[in-house]
């Protein structure tokens, strides 16, 4: 018995560690993006240069692992529709970061988790019980509190962050739409390639020459992106979803830490309260999904 539990526990711990590292990477992407748009680089230039690093690194990795043959797709229209829905996400988020602290934007964007769950009902005819609906409403309440409407400190750019969250929700939903025929490899590659191409197409009108310092930030952004995707992917590969998914919320912690270190930002009571509701509701949703999955897993494995 011990021999079975030991490796399983080690894999869970390793998966959790990978997720925390991956979320640090994602926090680094957002912090780098805020730095660059704050230095007057156009959002399209940020997305284009980031895309160059990501796509080149992705192709090198696919070639090194013998997976280039997996990239061709028979559903280009589906990927194009997904790109049109997904592109506003980072574009709106980076625009919001020009005007708002990193942690504030990150908290609001996390509303995408609850948007994904709510939209799965009309789009995929999923059944959501009272427990999950309660968690969804509480999560949205957290987002509304973080938005601070009527508090005298409402930031109009927060609407951009909210719309970015909606766009990120469509990334999750369209992935579910395409997943029967498309691998994770294709789903990630084509949306990144498309964002790079759209950003690059705008460069003749928005290009700003890069200083050596800012070129280093662009490069760091590419590295952080790879760390983020590699960490998340590895986490879900080596450990159960229910064990690692809750640690996605550590990106909020990284956002607070990086925002304080770089810009001296300290979230106010509205953001802390909203974050607490969002994290609590999200963890409860993960818990309920894990409970729902357990009986099905027993039936599949024949466990008693």
VOGUTOR-447298 format. One record per residue: x, y, z of N, C-alpha, C in turn; residue in one letter. Coordinates in steps of 0.2 Angstrom, whole numbers, padded with zeros to 4 digits, always signed. Last residue first. Layout:
XYZXYZXYZA;...
END
This chain:
-0071-0004-0032-0077-0005-0027-0077+0001-0023X;-0067+0000-0049-0065+0000-0042-0072-0001-0038X;-0068+0000-0062-0070-0006-0059-0069-0006-0052X;-0064+0011-0069-0059+0007-0067-0061+0000-0064X;-0077+0017-0072-0072+0016-0077-0067+0011-0075X;-0082+0018-0059-0085+0014-0064-0081+0012-0069X;-0073+0027-0054-0073+0021-0051-0077+0016-0055X;-0076+0038-0061-0069+0035-0062-0069+0028-0059X;-0088+0041-0057-0087+0039-0064-0081+0036-0065X;-0086+0045-0044-0090+0039-0045-0089+0037-0052X;-0077+0057-0046-0075+0051-0043-0079+0045-0044X;-0083+0068-0052-0079+0064-0056-0078+0057-0053X;-0090+0074-0042-0094+0072-0047-0090+0067-0051X;-0079+0078-0034-0083+0074-0031-0088+0070-0037X;-0073+0087-0044-0069+0081-0041-0074+0076-0038X;-0083+0097-0044-0081+0093-0050-0078+0087-0048X;-0082+0102-0031-0088+0099-0033-0087+0094-0039X;-0069+0107-0031-0071+0102-0026-0077+0098-0029X;-0070+0117-0041-0066+0112-0042-0067+0106-0037X;-0080+0125-0034-0081+0122-0040-0077+0116-0042X;-0072+0130-0023-0078+0125-0022-0080+0122-0028X;-0062+0137-0030-0060+0131-0026-0066+0126-0025X;-0071+0148-0034-0067+0143-0039-0065+0137-0036X;-0075+0153-0022-0080+0150-0027-0076+0146-0032X;-0062+0158-0017-0066+0153-0013-0071+0150-0018X;-0058+0167-0027-0054+0161-0026-0058+0156-0022X;-0069+0176-0027-0067+0173-0033-0063+0166-0032X;-0068+0181-0013-0074+0177-0016-0073+0173-0022X;-0055+0186-0013-0057+0181-0009-0063+0177-0011X;-0056+0196-0023-0051+0190-0024-0053+0185-0020X;-0065+0205-0017-0067+0202-0023-0063+0195-0024X;-0057+0209-0006-0063+0205-0005-0065+0202-0011X;-0046+0215-0013-0045+0209-0008-0051+0205-0007X;-0053+0225-0019-0049+0220-0023-0048+0214-0019X;-0058+0233-0009-0062+0230-0014-0059+0224-0017X;-0046+0237-0002-0051+0232+0002-0056+0229-0003X;-0033+0237-0014-0037+0240-0009-0042+0235-0006X;-0016+0232-0017-0023+0232-0018-0027+0234-0013X;-0003+0242-0020-0005+0238-0015-0013+0238-0016X;+0012+0245-0030+0004+0245-0030+0002+0240-0024X;+0025+0247-0034+0023+0249-0027+0015+0249-0026X;+0030+0242-0046+0026+0248-0046+0024+0251-0039X;+0037+0230-0042+0039+0234-0048+0036+0241-0048X;+0032+0225-0030+0039+0226-0031+0041+0231-0037X;+0018+0225-0032+0021+0229-0027+0028+0230-0028X;+0017+0217-0043+0014+0224-0044+0017+0228-0038X;+0022+0205-0039+0026+0208-0044+0023+0216-0044X;+0012+0202-0028+0019+0202-0027+0023+0207-0032X;+0000+0201-0036+0001+0206-0030+0008+0207-0029X;+0003+0191-0045+0002+0198-0047+0002+0203-0042X;+0005+0180-0036+0011+0183-0040+0010+0190-0043X;-0008+0179-0032-0003+0181-0027+0003+0183-0031X;-0014+0175-0044-0016+0182-0040-0011+0184-0036X;-0008+0163-0047-0006+0169-0051-0009+0176-0048X;-0014+0154-0038-0008+0158-0036-0005+0163-0040X;-0024+0148-0045-0026+0155-0042-0020+0158-0038X;-0020+0136-0049-0020+0141-0054-0021+0148-0051X;-0022+0128-0039-0016+0132-0038-0015+0136-0044X;-0033+0120-0042-0034+0126-0037-0028+0130-0037X;-0028+0110-0051-0032+0116-0053-0032+0122-0048X;-0021+0100-0045-0017+0105-0047-0021+0111-0049X;-0031+0090-0041-0026+0092-0036-0022+0098-0038X;-0040+0089-0051-0043+0092-0045-0037+0093-0040X;-0032+0083-0061-0035+0090-0062-0037+0093-0055X;-0018+0073-0055-0025+0074-0057-0027+0082-0057X;-0002+0075-0064-0006+0075-0058-0014+0076-0060X;+0005+0076-0076+0008+0072-0071+0003+0071-0065X;-0002+0085-0084+0000+0078-0087+0001+0074-0081X;-0004+0097-0077-0010+0093-0079-0009+0086-0082X;+0009+0101-0077+0005+0100-0071-0001+0095-0072X;+0013+0103-0090+0016+0097-0086+0012+0096-0080X;+0005+0114-0093+0004+0108-0096+0007+0102-0092X;+0010+0124-0084+0003+0122-0083+0002+0115-0087X;+0023+0125-0088+0022+0123-0081+0014+0120-0080X;+0022+0129-0101+0025+0122-0100+0023+0120-0093X;+0016+0141-0100+0012+0136-0103+0015+0129-0102X;+0026+0148-0092+0019+0147-0090+0015+0142-0093X;+0037+0147-0099+0037+0144-0093+0030+0143-0090X;+0033+0154-0111+0035+0147-0111+0035+0144-0105X;+0031+0167-0105+0026+0164-0108+0027+0156-0109X;+0044+0170-0100+0039+0169-0095+0033+0165-0099X;+0050+0171-0113+0052+0166-0108+0047+0165-0103X;+0043+0183-0118+0043+0176-0121+0045+0171-0117X;+0047+0192-0108+0040+0190-0109+0039+0184-0113X;+0061+0193-0111+0059+0190-0104+0051+0188-0105X;+0060+0199-0123+0063+0193-0123+0061+0189-0116X;+0055+0212-0119+0051+0208-0123+0054+0200-0123X;+0066+0215-0110+0059+0214-0107+0055+0210-0112X;+0076+0217-0120+0077+0212-0115+0070+0210-0111X;+0070+0228-0126+0071+0222-0130+0072+0216-0125X;+0072+0238-0117+0065+0235-0118+0065+0229-0122X;+0086+0239-0117+0082+0237-0111+0076+0234-0112X;+0088+0243-0130+0091+0237-0128+0087+0235-0121X;+0073+0250-0137+0079+0251-0134+0082+0244-0132X;+0064+0248-0152+0065+0246-0146+0072+0248-0143X;+0054+0259-0162+0060+0256-0161+0061+0254-0153X;+0037+0255-0164+0041+0259-0161+0048+0256-0160X;+0024+0253-0176+0030+0251-0173+0034+0257-0170X;+0011+0255-0181+0012+0256-0174+0019+0255-0171X;+0011+0253-0195+0007+0259-0192+0009+0260-0184X;+0018+0241-0197+0019+0247-0201+0016+0253-0198X;+0011+0232-0188+0017+0235-0186+0019+0241-0190X;+0000+0224-0191-0001+0231-0189+0005+0235-0188X;+0004+0212-0193+0001+0215-0199+0000+0223-0197X;+0008+0207-0181+0013+0209-0185+0010+0213-0191X;-0005+0205-0175+0000+0210-0172+0005+0212-0177X;-0008+0194-0183-0012+0200-0183-0008+0206-0180X;+0002+0185-0181+0001+0187-0188-0003+0194-0187X;+0001+0182-0167+0007+0185-0170+0006+0188-0176X;-0012+0176-0167-0011+0183-0163-0004+0186-0166X;-0009+0165-0174-0014+0170-0177-0013+0177-0173X;+0000+0158-0166+0002+0160-0173-0003+0166-0175X;-0009+0156-0155-0003+0160-0154+0000+0162-0161X;-0018+0148-0161-0021+0154-0158-0015+0158-0157X;-0010+0137-0165-0014+0141-0170-0016+0148-0167X;-0005+0131-0153-0001+0134-0158-0004+0139-0163X;-0016+0127-0145-0011+0132-0143-0007+0135-0148X;-0022+0117-0154-0026+0122-0151-0021+0128-0148X;-0011+0108-0157-0014+0113-0162-0018+0118-0159X;-0009+0103-0144-0004+0106-0148-0006+0110-0153X;-0021+0097-0141-0019+0103-0137-0013+0106-0140X;-0029+0092-0156-0025+0091-0150-0023+0097-0147X;-0045+0091-0163-0039+0094-0162-0035+0093-0156X;-0057+0083-0162-0053+0082-0168-0046+0086-0167X;-0062+0087-0150-0064+0080-0153-0059+0078-0158X;-0060+0100-0147-0056+0095-0144-0057+0088-0147X;-0068+0111-0151-0063+0108-0156-0060+0102-0154X;-0075+0114-0140-0079+0113-0147-0074+0110-0151X;-0066+0117-0131-0070+0111-0130-0074+0109-0136X;-0060+0128-0136-0056+0122-0136-0060+0116-0135X;-0071+0137-0135-0069+0135-0142-0065+0129-0142X;-0070+0139-0121-0076+0136-0124-0075+0133-0131X;-0058+0145-0119-0059+0138-0116-0065+0135-0119X;-0060+0156-0126-0054+0152-0128-0055+0145-0125X;-0070+0162-0120-0071+0159-0127-0066+0155-0129X;-0064+0167-0109-0069+0162-0108-0070+0158-0115X;-0056+0177-0114-0053+0171-0112-0057+0166-0111X;-0067+0186-0117-0063+0183-0122-0059+0177-0120X;-0071+0189-0103-0075+0186-0108-0072+0183-0114X;-0059+0196-0099-0061+0189-0096-0066+0185-0100X;-0060+0207-0107-0054+0202-0109-0056+0195-0105X;-0071+0213-0101-0072+0210-0108-0066+0205-0110X;-0064+0216-0089-0070+0212-0089-0071+0209-0096X;-0055+0225-0094-0053+0219-0091-0058+0214-0091X;-0063+0235-0099-0059+0232-0103-0057+0225-0101X;-0069+0239-0087-0073+0236-0091-0069+0232-0097X;-0058+0246-0081-0060+0239-0078-0065+0235-0083X;-0057+0258-0086-0053+0253-0090-0055+0246-0087X;-0065+0266-0077-0068+0264-0083-0064+0258-0087X;-0064+0263-0060-0060+0264-0066-0063+0261-0072X;-0072+0269-0046-0072+0265-0052-0068+0267-0058X;-0072+0276-0035-0066+0275-0037-0066+0270-0043X;-0085+0277-0031-0082+0283-0031-0075+0282-0034X;-0093+0266-0030-0089+0267-0024-0085+0274-0025X;-0100+0262-0041-0103+0266-0037-0099+0268-0031X;-0091+0247-0043-0096+0252-0046-0099+0256-0040X;-0079+0239-0041-0080+0245-0037-0085+0249-0040X;-0073+0227-0046-0075+0232-0051-0076+0239-0048X;-0074+0219-0035-0067+0221-0038-0068+0227-0043X;-0087+0216-0035-0084+0220-0030-0078+0223-0032X;-0089+0209-0047-0092+0215-0046-0089+0219-0041X;-0081+0198-0044-0079+0202-0049-0082+0209-0049X;-0089+0192-0033-0082+0194-0032-0079+0199-0037X;-0100+0189-0041-0101+0194-0035-0094+0197-0034X;-0095+0179-0048-0097+0185-0051-0098+0191-0047X;-0094+0170-0038-0088+0172-0041-0089+0178-0045X;-0107+0168-0034-0103+0171-0029-0096+0173-0032X;-0112+0162-0046-0115+0168-0044-0110+0172-0039X;-0104+0150-0045-0104+0155-0051-0106+0162-0049X;-0109+0144-0033-0102+0146-0034-0101+0151-0040X;-0122+0142-0037-0121+0146-0031-0113+0149-0032X;-0120+0133-0047-0123+0139-0049-0122+0144-0043X;-0115+0122-0040-0111+0125-0045-0113+0132-0047X;-0126+0119-0032-0120+0120-0029-0115+0124-0034X;-0136+0116-0041-0137+0122-0037-0130+0124-0034X;-0128+0110-0057-0133+0109-0051-0132+0116-0047X;-0129+0110-0074-0125+0113-0068-0130+0113-0062X;-0127+0101-0088-0131+0102-0082-0127+0104-0076X;-0124+0108-0104-0122+0105-0098-0127+0106-0093X;-0126+0112-0117-0131+0109-0114-0129+0105-0108X;-0117+0120-0123-0115+0113-0123-0120+0109-0119X;-0122+0133-0123-0118+0131-0128-0117+0123-0129X;-0129+0135-0110-0133+0136-0117-0129+0133-0123X;-0118+0130-0101-0125+0128-0101-0129+0129-0108X;-0107+0137-0103-0107+0130-0105-0114+0127-0105X;-0108+0149-0097-0109+0149-0105-0110+0141-0107X;-0104+0146-0084-0111+0148-0086-0113+0147-0093X;-0090+0143-0086-0095+0138-0083-0102+0140-0085X;-0085+0154-0091-0085+0148-0095-0090+0143-0092X;-0088+0164-0081-0091+0165-0088-0091+0158-0092X;-0079+0159-0072-0086+0158-0070-0090+0159-0077X;-0067+0162-0078-0068+0155-0075-0076+0154-0074X;-0067+0175-0080-0068+0171-0086-0069+0164-0083X;-0064+0182-0069-0071+0181-0070-0072+0176-0076X;-0051+0185-0070-0052+0179-0067-0060+0177-0067X;-0050+0199-0073-0050+0194-0078-0052+0187-0076X;-0050+0204-0060-0056+0205-0064-0056+0200-0070X;-0037+0200-0055-0043+0198-0052-0049+0199-0056X;-0029+0207-0065-0029+0200-0064-0035+0197-0061X;-0032+0221-0062-0034+0218-0068-0034+0210-0068X;-0026+0221-0049-0033+0223-0050-0036+0220-0057X;-0013+0218-0051-0017+0214-0047-0025+0215-0048X;-0008+0229-0059-0008+0222-0061-0013+0218-0057X;-0018+0244-0059-0013+0240-0056-0014+0233-0059X;-0023+0253-0075-0024+0250-0069-0019+0245-0066X;-0019+0258-0087-0022+0262-0083-0023+0259-0076X;-0013+0248-0094-0010+0254-0095-0012+0259-0089X;-0021+0237-0093-0015+0237-0088-0011+0244-0089X;-0030+0238-0103-0032+0239-0096-0026+0240-0092X;-0021+0233-0113-0024+0240-0113-0026+0242-0106X;-0020+0220-0110-0014+0224-0110-0016+0232-0110X;-0033+0216-0111-0030+0215-0105-0024+0220-0104X;-0036+0218-0125-0040+0222-0120-0036+0221-0113X;-0026+0208-0130-0026+0215-0132-0030+0220-0127X;-0030+0196-0124-0024+0199-0122-0023+0206-0124X;-0044+0196-0130-0042+0194-0123-0036+0198-0121X;-0046+0197-0144-0047+0203-0140-0045+0202-0133X;-0042+0184-0149-0038+0189-0150-0039+0195-0145X;-0053+0175-0148-0048+0175-0143-0043+0181-0143X;-0061+0176-0158-0064+0177-0152-0059+0178-0146X;-0052+0174-0169-0056+0180-0169-0059+0181-0162X;-0048+0161-0166-0043+0166-0165-0047+0173-0165X;-0060+0153-0168-0057+0154-0161-0052+0159-0161X;-0061+0155-0182-0066+0158-0178-0063+0158-0170X;-0049+0148-0185-0050+0155-0187-0055+0159-0183X;-0052+0135-0181-0046+0139-0178-0047+0146-0179X;-0062+0133-0190-0063+0132-0183-0058+0136-0179X;-0055+0133-0202-0061+0138-0201-0062+0138-0194X;-0047+0122-0202-0044+0129-0202-0049+0134-0200X;-0047+0108-0199-0052+0113-0197-0049+0120-0196X;-0037+0100-0201-0042+0099-0206-0048+0104-0204X;-0019+0104-0199-0026+0103-0196-0031+0103-0202X;-0002+0100-0194-0007+0101-0200-0014+0100-0197X;+0005+0096-0183+0002+0103-0183-0003+0104-0189X;+0011+0084-0182+0005+0084-0178+0001+0091-0180X;+0024+0085-0187+0019+0081-0191+0012+0082-0188X;+0031+0089-0176+0029+0094-0182+0024+0091-0186X;+0036+0082-0166+0029+0082-0166+0027+0087-0172X;+0050+0079-0162+0047+0075-0167+0039+0076-0168X;+0056+0087-0153+0052+0081-0150+0049+0077-0156X;+0061+0097-0161+0066+0093-0157+0062+0087-0154X;+0050+0102-0167+0055+0099-0171+0059+0094-0167X;+0044+0108-0156+0040+0103-0160+0045+0099-0164X;+0054+0117-0152+0052+0112-0148+0049+0106-0151X;+0053+0125-0164+0060+0122-0162+0058+0116-0157X;+0040+0130-0163+0042+0126-0168+0049+0122-0167X;+0041+0137-0151+0036+0132-0151+0038+0127-0157X;+0050+0147-0154+0052+0142-0148+0047+0136-0149X;+0042+0154-0164+0049+0151-0165+0051+0146-0160X;+0031+0158-0156+0030+0153-0162+0037+0150-0164X;+0037+0166-0146+0033+0160-0144+0033+0155-0150X;+0043+0177-0152+0047+0172-0148+0043+0166-0147X;+0032+0182-0160+0038+0179-0163+0042+0175-0158X;+0023+0186-0149+0022+0180-0154+0028+0177-0157X;+0030+0197-0144+0029+0191-0140+0028+0185-0144X;+0028+0205-0156+0035+0203-0154+0035+0197-0149X;+0014+0206-0156+0018+0203-0162+0025+0201-0159X;+0010+0211-0144+0008+0205-0146+0012+0202-0151X;+0017+0224-0144+0018+0219-0139+0016+0212-0141X;+0011+0229-0155+0018+0228-0156+0020+0223-0150X;-0002+0231-0150-0001+0226-0156+0006+0224-0157X;+0000+0240-0140-0002+0233-0139-0001+0228-0144X;+0014+0250-0142+0007+0248-0144+0006+0241-0142X;+0024+0257-0129+0024+0252-0135+0016+0250-0136X;+0025+0265-0118+0022+0268-0124+0023+0263-0131X;+0028+0259-0107+0033+0263-0110+0031+0265-0117X;+0016+0252-0104+0018+0258-0100+0023+0262-0103X;+0018+0242-0111+0013+0246-0114+0014+0253-0110X;+0029+0236-0104+0030+0238-0111+0024+0243-0113X;+0023+0233-0091+0029+0237-0092+0030+0240-0099X;+0013+0224-0095+0011+0231-0092+0017+0236-0092X;+0020+0214-0099+0016+0217-0104+0014+0224-0101X;+0027+0210-0088+0031+0212-0093+0026+0216-0098X;+0016+0206-0080+0020+0211-0078+0024+0214-0084X;+0011+0195-0088+0007+0201-0087+0011+0207-0085X;+0022+0186-0088+0019+0189-0094+0015+0195-0093X;+0022+0184-0074+0028+0187-0077+0026+0190-0084X;+0011+0176-0072+0011+0183-0069+0017+0187-0072X;+0015+0165-0080+0009+0169-0082+0009+0176-0079X;+0025+0161-0071+0027+0163-0078+0021+0167-0081X;+0018+0158-0060+0023+0163-0060+0025+0165-0067X;+0011+0147-0065+0007+0153-0064+0012+0159-0062X;+0021+0138-0066+0018+0140-0072+0014+0147-0071X;+0024+0136-0053+0029+0139-0057+0026+0142-0064X;+0012+0130-0049+0014+0136-0046+0020+0140-0050X;+0012+0119-0057+0007+0123-0058+0009+0130-0055X;+0024+0112-0052+0024+0114-0059+0018+0119-0060X;+0019+0109-0039+0025+0113-0040+0025+0116-0047X;+0009+0100-0042+0007+0107-0039+0013+0111-0040X;+0016+0090-0048+0011+0093-0052+0010+0100-0049X;+0023+0086-0037+0027+0088-0042+0022+0092-0047X;+0013+0081-0029+0017+0087-0026+0021+0090-0032X;+0008+0071-0037+0004+0076-0035+0008+0083-0033X;+0019+0063-0037+0017+0065-0043+0013+0071-0042X;+0020+0059-0023+0026+0063-0026+0023+0066-0033X;+0008+0052-0022+0009+0058-0018+0015+0062-0021X;+0012+0041-0030+0006+0045-0032+0006+0052-0028X;+0023+0036-0023+0024+0039-0030+0018+0043-0032X;+0015+0032-0011+0021+0036-0011+0022+0040-0018X;+0005+0023-0013+0003+0030-0011+0009+0034-0012X;+0012+0011-0016+0007+0014-0021+0006+0021-0020X;+0019+0008-0005+0023+0009-0012+0018+0012-0017X;+0009+0006+0004+0014+0012+0005+0017+0013-0002X;+0004-0006+0000+0000+0000+0000+0004+0006+0000X;
END
